[in-house]
């Protein structure tokens, strides 16, 4: 090894899935290596841009000085636009190594997890942006992506922003729980499972407002599941669906009540007894017919959305927006998958450090070096 940086790079390569170079070819990321000596050098240079926050121009200069590449900033942008499917495949493989999976078989439905997150450009005065994205499960394919300012008209999280098709099953958090958005998804022939926000989404039964707490109090024991046919009403009409509820364990209830109390204290408000009582349950609204999934299966499918949120929480820990190419969707997606790839590699390194003797490299990497040394 020439220096510690090269040694650390070899360690990182040893954490990648075994077929990472073949995947680069199969995904079309390296049709030609003009300006780069190897696929590894291409990966290293692009991760310098993504991981260190260098501009593309600075990355190109550093790569030339290190002898890694002879490429301009424009060439690097073109490369970044092409690595999205490759890096997505690597992320998927690393998540599967860590035990990631969809909670239940979605059957004929195209499972899509929808979420949004705020990221900020580097620096004290960096601008905040909101990333809206939809990921297909379990392939982790980003099929909808948009970047908007964090504040202003039309920049919030809305189901109406998402283009859907018959056969789609949308999994969304309570931030998307509004009557107009639910109706928009239903009108396009798609289905959804959304975490209930009792204030934003009033539910009706037989034309009358549902007595929500009265129904939930029927679930007297932890682990009990209930489901009831309900309706959502807006200016466009009525959207039929189901309320699916799960009584949390006592430990989970105590944790939820502490979170509610902390949030109220932070905002200088008094916690309402109704809010504390609702915190005892997991509440979902779904338009999936009961003939397709039972209440238990709806709750299990929704857990898959949380797996995606955990993956993107890793991204948030690294996502200083920096020089994100905000006006080039393909390059932006590649940049984000690069961030997620680095986060997953860091998680794998920590996992190996806890579980194995920390001698540095896996045996396949050592064997490859020994073969090269004997040539």
N, C-alpha and C positions, 0 to 999 in steps of 0.2 A: 504494500500500500504506500502511496506517495505521502499522504497526510491523513489527519484525523477526519477531514471532510470526506475523503474517498472511502475511508473505513466505515464511516457512518452511512454512506450511500449504499455500500455493499450489505450492511445490516438491513437497511430498508428494503432492498431488493429481495432479501431472503424471506421477508414477510409477505411478499406478493403471492397471489395464486400461482401454482406451478406453471400454468400455460399462458402467462401474461404476455409474452412476446407473440405467441401464435394468435392470441386474441386481438392484438393490435393489427395484424394482417387481415384477419377475418372480418374485423369491424371497419376496415378501410381507412385506418388512421395512418398507415405508413405504406401507401402505394409506392412512394419513392422516398429516399432518405437524403435528398439533395441538401447539402449543408450540414449534415449530421453523420457521425461515424457509425452510429448504432441506434437501435430502438431505445436502449437504455439512456443514451445521451439525450435523445428527444424528450423522453419522460422527465429526466432530471432538469432540463432547461425549463420546460413548461411548469414543473412544480416549483421551481425557483420563483417564477412569476406569481403563481397562485399562493404559495405558502409564505413567501417573504414579503409580498405586497409590492414588489418592484414594478415599475411601469414596464411596458413591453420594450420600450427603447433602452431602458437601463438593463433589462434582462438580456437583450441582444449584446450590449457592450460587455457585460460580465461573462456571458457565455464565450465570447471571442477571447477574452483575456485568460479564461480558464482552459481554452482549447477544446471546448465541448461542441461548439457549433460556429458556422460562418453563415449567419442568417440575419436579415433585417427585422425591424419591429413589425413591418407589414407581413413578412413571411411567418413570423411567430403567431400573429393574429389568425392567419389562414390555417396554421397548424392547430391552434386552439379551437377553431370552428369544427375541425374534423375529429377531435379526440372524444367528443361527447359519448358516442355509443361504446367506445372502448372503456373509458373510465366508468361508465355506468355498469358495464359488465363486471369490472373488477370490484366495484362497490357491492354489487349483488353477491358475488362469490364470497367476499369477506363477511358480509352480513350472514350468509348461510353458514359459514364456518363458526360464527358466534352463536348459532342456534336460532336465527331469525326464520319465521315461518308465518303463513296466514293461519289464523286461529281455526277456521272451518272452511269446508269446501264451498266456494261460491256457486258451483254448478254452472248454469248457463249464463250467469251474470258476468259482466266485465267490471271487476272490482276497482274502484278509483278512490284514493284517499286525497282529500282536498284540505289545504291549509294555507296560511299566510304567515309571514314573519317579517319583522323589522330588522334592517341592517343599517349600519352607519359607515360612511366613508371615514378613512383614517384621519386622525387629527382632531383637535378640540372643537374646531368649527366645521367638521365634516357634515355633509348633508345626510339626513335620514331618508331611506327608501323602504318601500314595502314590496316584498316579493310574493306574488300570488302563484301557487303551483298546484298541479294535480299529478299524482303518481299512480300508475297502474300497478296492481298487486297480483302476483308476487314478483313480476318482472322488473319493477322499479323503473319503468320507462316513464320519463316526464312527458306527458302528452298535452300539457297546457302550462304556459309560462308567461308571466307578465310582470314588469317592474313599473311601479308608479311612485310618485312622491308619497311620503308617509302621511301627509296632511293635505286636505283640500277636497273639493267636491269630486265625487266619483272615485275616490281612492281606497275606500274601505273594503272589508271582506263581504262579498255578496255572492250568493249562488247564481244570480243572473249573469255574472261575469263569465261563468263557465259554459262552454258549448258542450252539450250532452247529446246522446243518441239513444234510441230504444235499445234496451239490453244493458245499459250502464247502471251500476249500483254505486251511488256516491256515499262516502263516509265522511261526515263533517262534524266539527266541534260546535259548541253552543254559540259561538260568534256568528255562525251562518243561520241560526235558527230564527228566521223571520217568515211570516206568511207569504209575502210576495215571492221570495226566492223558492220556497217549497212548491208553490203553485207553478212557477216557471219551469222547474225540473219535471214536474208531473205532466205538464202540457206537452212536453217533448218526448214523452213515452219512456223516460228513465225513472228509476226508483232511488230511494235514498234512506239512509239511517243517520239521524242527526241527534246529537246530545240536546236534551230539552232545556231551553231557557224559559222558565215558567212565566216570566214577565213579558218577554218579547213574543211568546207564542201561546196565546190563550187557546185552550182546547174545548171542544163542544161535543156533547153527546145527546142525541135525540133533540137537537135544536136548542139545548140548554147548556150553559157554561158548566163544564165538568167540575165536580167537587173533588179536586185533586187529592187533597190530604185525606179525605174520607176513604178514597180508594186505596191509597198507600198504607193506611193504618191497618188494612186487612193483612198486610205482610208482616206478621208478628214475630217471625224468627229470622235470624241471619241466614242468607242464602235462598230465601223464598223468592220466587219469581211470579210476577203477575202481568197480565196483558189484557187490554180493553180496547174495543173499537172506538175511535174518536174521529173528529173532523176538525180541519183548520179552515178558517174563513178569511177571505180578503175581498177586495173590490171586484176581482175577476170571478169569484164564485167560491165553491166548496171543494176542498181537497180531502178525501177520505184517507184514513190511515189507522195505525195502532199505537197505543202507548205501551211500551214494554218497560217494566221496572224490576229492579233487584234490590232487596234489603241487604245493606252492607254488613260486614262483620263488625263486632263491637270495637275492635282495634281500628278498622278503617273509619268508623263513625267518629271516634275520638280524634283521629288525624284530620278528618274533614272539618270538624267543629273548630279545631285550633286554626286551620287555614282561614275559615270564615271570620273568626274573631280577629286574627291578625290583619286581614284585609280591611275590616271595619275600623279598627284602631288606626291604621295607616291613613284612611280617608277621613278620619275624624267623625265617624258615624256610629250609631248604636245598632247592634245586630238585632234584627227582628226575630221573634220566636219562630215564625213561619220559615225563615231562611235556615235556621238551625235544624228544624225538623226535616226540611227537604234535603239537607245535607246527609241524611241517613240513607239515601237511596241513589242508585244509578238509574237515571231516567232517559229513555230514548224514544224518539218519535220515528216511525218508519212507514213508508208507503209500500213495502214489500208485502204481497198477499200472505195471509196465514197459511195458505196451502203450499207456499214455497218454503218458508222458514218459521219454526216455532219461536216463541219469545226467547227461549234459551239460546237458540241458534242465532237470532238477531244480536243478542248480547255478545255472543262469542265472536261473531263476524266483526262487530264494532271494535273489539280488542285489537284487531289487526291495524286499525288506524293509529292506535297508540304506539305500535311498533315503529311505524313510519315517523311519528312525532319524536320518538327517542332518537332515531337516526338523524333527524334534522336538528335536534338539540345539540348533537355533536357538532354539526355544521355551525351552529350559532356561536359556539365557543371559539371558533376560528374565523368566522366571517366578518372581518374588517373589510368593508366593501372596497376601499382602496381604488384601484384602477379597473374595476369591473367594467367591461365594455357594454354599457347600458343600452346602447342603440343597436346592438347586434345580438339578437336572441340566441343564435346557435353558439356564439362564443361565450355568452353569459351562462348558458346551460353547461357548457364545458367547464367554465371557471367554477361553477357551483359544485359540479361532480368532482372536480379536483379537490375542493375544500373538504367534501365528504370523504373522499379517498384518503386524504391525509389524516382526518379524524379517526377513521376506521383502522388505519395502520398504527396510529398511536395507541388505540385501544387494544389492538392485538399485541403490540409490543409490551404493554403493561400486563396483559393477561399471561403472556409467556414469562415475563419477569417474576410473576407471583407463583407460577406453576412449575417452572423448570430452573435448573441451575444456570445462572447468568454467565455462561462462558462466551457468548457473543453471537455465534451463528448457528443455524441449523446444519445438520450433516450434509444435505444436498448442496448447500452453498460452499461448505468446506471442501467437499469432494470435487466440485467444479474448479475451485481454485487450485487444488492439488494437481488436477489433470493439466491445467494450463501451465503450471510450474514445471511439469515434466516434459513438455513439448520442446 
